């Protein structure tokens, strides 16, 4: 017991004195605002191709759809090698793109997947001192914490994950809340959400979930001065106290399965899905009911909200703008689908990418659809791009079959 206390104290001191994150770093899925909105005042490029505004490109070993996180001088992604059934975390130098380390995490026990999914679809997270990653193998979810040199500090089996009706794999990303890491896993045989202490991976709290298939990610929002952990899917939007896991409210809506993450503004929460039904919805953030809904389907991708308007890039490749309070359609524009990655908001500019790696740069305005640029990078767009300090980080791939390779790009205005 004494040794455990000393180890925890050592880790706590390490966390207190080795933080390498800045306020603008992209530290987890959905970024510093938890709404896929970049920090203010950034001048990111609106035009690019294989050479234009490319600072560097680096080959990513293996395959995955996890989005990059950026912390200090590191850019980190999760990846998997399907031939050897290995999963790992890889870090690149932010200035040069040089691969600094690749830490193997697991081998074997790969589940059956949907063709669009990968064995490394969950985005990593960091509290500025440790890097956290989640992987599904051997019918369980393993959570690992690494230091900034790629050394494993702790690892733990957070819980089982055994989908049966649809064996599509795992996709939920963890979220950091104060001194905990919140991880979820919804399936039709076992379903749970759990907060782990970042110091050692021990359980801070645990809560069972409805036994349904779902791939949404939990996220923490501050609404009217109160922290809420939001999770869509299983025929509802649910809110929990992120400090204790106690349910706060839930609103029946949506459908069984969602893959996106909730967004919020002015006392409203927005989400979309999914399967078997298509629905986009706005609910009150106190559980008092649905405000508006429509039949637009954003299954895998999440929505955006800015200054009273919701923006969505549907599965079919139609881009929408709605009044956030009423759901009134302000405009829509047919682009090209299918769509899996989530649009990114930088200032008053939206970057929306489809599965073919085409990105439309759109003005975030309710007045009309205004296209600023259309860009192509690689052959795919499943991971969501991120923005920090005037740089865009994009994960894509080139080629098919045995010739397929993944790449990470750093883009900036030159």
N, C-alpha and C positions, 0 to 999 in steps of 0.2 A: 504493500500500500504506500509506504514511504517513497519507494523508488518511483512509483507511478506519479505521485505528487511532484517529485523533483523533475521528472520528465515533462510533465505538463507545465511546470514553472519555467523550465528551459525554453520550451516552445513558445510560451506566452511572451517571454523576454525577446525571443527572436522576432516574433510578430511585431512587437512594439518598436523595434529599432531598425528593421530592414525593409520597411515599406518603400517600394520603388514606383508607385503609381502617382500620376498627376490627375487633376480634376478632369482633364479632357480625354484621358485614356478610355479606350473601349474595353471595359473590364468584364463584360459578360454578354450573353444573349440579350438583345434589345438595347445595349449600350448604357451610357451613364445616366440617361433620363428614364430608362426602362421602357421607353416608347419608340425606340428606333429613330431617335432624333439626335443629331450631332450637336455638340456644344456650340454656343453662339460664336459668331465672328469668323467662321472658317471660309477660306477661299479655295474650294476644291475645283478640279477641272470639270468642265462640262463636255469636253470633246476628247476622245482618245481612240486609239487602235493599237495594233501590235507594237508600234514604235512611238506614236505621238503621246507626249506627256507620260511616258513610262520611265520611272526612276530605276526600277529593277524588276526582274522576274526570276522566280526560283521554282525548280521542280519540286513537287510535293510527293514523297514516296507513298505508295499505296493509294487508297481511294476513300473519300468521305465527303459528306455534305455539311460538316460542322463549319460554322462561320469563324473567321479569325477573331481573336481578341488581341488587343494591343495594350501592353503595360510596360512602362519604362522603355528600355531598348529592345524589347522582345515582341515578336509577333508569333502567336501560338495557335496551332490547329490540332484537332484530333484526326487520326487516320487509321486505316485498317488494310491489311494485306489478305485478300480473300484466298489466295492460293495456299498460304501457310497458316491461315486462320489466326493471325496475330493482330492485336490492337495496340495503339500507342499514342503518345503525345510528342509533337515535334515543334521545335522553336527555331525561329529565324532572326537574324540580326536586322533590326528595323532600318538601319541606315544602308546596308549593303545587300540584304537578302540572303546572306550566307547562312546555311543551316548550321546552327550551333550545337544542337543535340536532338536525339530521338530516343525517348525512353519507352521500351516495350512494357506493356502493362499485363497482357493476358495472352494465352494461346489456347485454341480449341474451343469447342462448345458453341460454335456460331449457330444462331437460330435461322430458321427459314425467313426470307425477306420478301417484301413487295419489290418488284423490279426497279421501282424508283428510289427505294430506300438503300441505305448503306449500313455497314457495321460501325460507322463512326459519324453518325448524323447529329449527335448532341454537341452543342457548343460548350467549350470550357468556360470557366469563370475564375476570377482572382479577387482577393481582398487587398492586393498590393504587396502581400508578403508570401503567399502561397498560391499555387495554381491548382485548381480542382477540375477533375474530369470524371465523367460517368460513362460506363460501357456495359453493354448487355452481352452476357455469355453464360453458358451452362444454366440457362433458365433463371438467372439472377441479375441484379444490377450491382456492379462493383463501383465504388467511389474511391478515387485516389487523390492524394494531395502531394504535390511536388514542390520543391524549392525552385529558385530561379536558375539553378544549374542543372535541373532535370532530375535531381535525386528524389526518390520516393521518401516522403516524411511519414505518411501513414496511408493505409488502405483498409477498406472495410466492405463487407457484403451488406448493402443497405436493405435488401429485401428481394423476394422472388418476383419473377415476371414471366408469366406463362400464357400468352394469348393462344386460344384454341380455335375459335370460329374463323378468325382471319389471322394467319401467321405472317404479319407484315413487319415484324421487328420493332425496335425501340427508337424513339426520336426526341423525347422530352429533354430539355436543357435545364441544368440547375440554376438557382438564383441565390446570391449572397444577401443575407439580411443580418446586419450588425455582426455578431460573433458566431453566426450559424450559416450553414449551407442547406438550402431547402431543395429536396429531391422528390420527384413524384413518379409513380408507375401505375397506370390504369390498364387493367386487362379483365377478361371475363372469368378468370379463375382466382386471381388475387389482385387487390388494388389498394394502394396506400400512398400517403404523403408523409415525409419525414424531414425533420430538421436535425442536422448533425453539427456538433460543436467543431469549429474550424481548427481548434488546437489539437484534437486527437481523434476526431471522427466518431466520438461517442454520441449517443442519441440524446438530443435535448427534448424533443417531443415527437410523437408519432400519432397518426390518425388514419383509420381505415376509410376507404372510398367505395362508392358503388361499384359492383362487379360488372363493368362494361368496358368495351374496347375504346380507347381514347389515346391521342398522342399530343395533346396540348401541353404547354409548359407553364409552370407557376410563375407569377411575377408579383413583386411588391409595389403597391401604389400608395401614395400619400394623398388622401382625398378628404377635404375639409379638415385638415390638420390631424387626421387619424390614419395610421398605417393599416393597410389591408393587403392580404395575399389573395390574388385573384386567379381562378382557374376555370376555363371554359370546357364544355363537353359533358358527357353523361347526362344529356338532356337538360342542362342548366348552366348558368354561371354561378359559381360558388365563391364566397368570400370567407377567409379565415383570419384569425389573429396570428400574424407571423411570429409573435413572441411565444405563444402558447399552443398554437394549433387549434384553438377552440373555434368552432363554426360561428361566424357572425351573421350571415344570411345566405340564402340562395334563391334564385329566380328561375322557375321553369321556362326554358326557351331553347333555341338552337336545335340540336340533334344529338345522336349518340356520340359520334366521333368528330372531333376537331383536331387540327394540328397547329393552328395559329395560337397567338398569345393575346390576351385582352389589352385594350387601350382605354384611356379615360380622359375626361375633361369636364370641368364645371358640374361635378356631381353625377355624371353619367358614365357608364361603362359600356364599351362596344366590343363586339366579337362577331366572328363568322364561322361557318362550317357548311357542309361536311358530308357525312354519310350517316344514314341513308337519305336524309333530306337536306335541301339547300336553304340556308337562311343567314341573313345578316341582321343583327339586332342591337338596339340600344336599351339598356335597363338603368333604373335608378340605383345609385351606389349605396342604398340603404336597404335593398331588398323589397322595396314597395311596388315593384312591377315593371312591366315592359312599356317603354315610351313609344318606340316605333320599330318596325321590322319590314324586311323585304325578302325576295327570293334569290338574291345574288349569292353566288357560291365562291367563297375564298377558303378553300379547304386546307391547303398546306401553308399558305402565306398569311401574314398578319396585316392588319389595317394601319393607317396613319390618321392622326387628328392634329389640326392646327387652326387656332383662332376661330373656333366655332364651326369647322367643316371637317368631315370625314372623307378620306381618300382611300380608294380600294382598287386593286388590280385583280380582276376575277380570273378563275381557272381558264375561262375561254379567251382571255386576253383583252377584255374590255375594261377600260379605266373609267372609274366613276368618281364624282364629287357630290356629296350629300350635305345638307344642312344638319349639323349635329343635334340640334334641338328637336327638329321636326321630321327628319328623314327625307325632306323634299330633295328630289334630284335636281342639282344645279346644272350638270352637264355630264355627258358620257362620250367616250371616244373608243372606237374599235381599233385596237393595235394588233397584237398577234399572240396567241397562246401556244401551248399550255404554259401555266405559270406555277412555280413552286417556291421561289425565293421571295422574301418580303421587301417591299419598297422602302427606301431610305429617305429621310427628310434632312436636308442641310440648308439652314436658313429658310428662304422661300422657294427652294428648289427640291423637286422630288426625283429620285433616280429609281426607275422601275425596270427590272430585268426579267426576261422570260427564260424558259428552259433551254433555248438555243443560244443563250449568251448575248442576246441583243438588249441593250439598255436604252430606254427612252428617258431623256432629261426634260422634265415638265415643270412649268411654273405652278406653284401651289397657290392658286387663286380660284375663287368661286365664280369669277366673271365669265370665263370661257376656257376651253382647252387651248393651251399655248405650249407648243413644242419648241424647246430650245436646241435640242440636238438628238441625234440617234447614233449610237455607237455599237460596234461589234468587238468582242474580245473572247477568243477561244470558241469552243463549240458548245458550251453548256453554261447554265446559270441556275444551279440548285442551292448553293450556299449564298447567304445574303451578304452583300458588301457592307463595309463599315467605313467610317470617316473619323479622323482625328488629326488635329494640328495641320489642316490643309492637305492631308493625304487621304487617298482612298485605297483600301485593301480589298482585292477581288480574288476569289478562288474560282478557277474554271478548269476546263480540260480541253485536250485536243486529241482527235483521232478516235477510233472505235476498236473494240475487241482487244486482241493482244497488243496492238499498237497504241492504245489509249494511254495518255499521260496527264497527270494533273499538275497545275501550276498556280502559284500565288504571285499576284502582281501588286506592286506599289505604284500608284499613280499620283502625280502632282503637277501643278502648272509650272512650266519651265519658262 
